[in-house]
Amino acid sequence: MEIVVVSDTHRNTTFIKKIIKKHPNANYFLHAGDSECHEFELDPFLSVKGNCDYYIKNKYQIIDILGVKIYIFHGDHTLLSDDCLVGISKNNNCDIIIHGHTHIPHYSYKDNVHILCPGSITYPRSKSATYAVITIKIDNEAKKEIFVEIKEYEEETNK
């Protein structure tokens, strides 16, 4: 199971076709807010409301994928420390918490919680534009493994 995660794209929708083409086998596409778009403009991305969003209603969503619960929200007006994020995740019985807002990619694993900020494709505050891919694997004994990778987003200039 492959999940592509973006955030803070700020009116940019050109990434959608490029990400889908780059990850044709992805099962889910998630957006952690500040798209500044209507939800239909982000299809197939499921999005939450960021501080710059006016057309998206949900401040957060909890998604269950193969028994792995993911809490996704933007992160404005929240202390984005690992301890605070672990608390939010555990209070909602989630295995993964995803946020945006900082435009800085971050991944950590603390107290059995995966903490992810995919960064920003459009306005990165790190050395490059980034997004993330989460892979969930379940073996024959229903043991779940979660892998998170932050990837550099490269514009295709010749296509």
Secondary structure, DSSP 8 states (H G I E B T S, - for coil): -EEEEE---TT--THHHHHHHH-TT-SEEEE-S---S-GGGGTT-EE---TT-SS---SEEEEEETTEEEEEE--TTS---HHHHHHHHHHTT-SEEE--SS-S-EEEEETTEEEEE---SSS-SSSS-EEEEEEEEE-TT--EEEEEEEEE----TT-
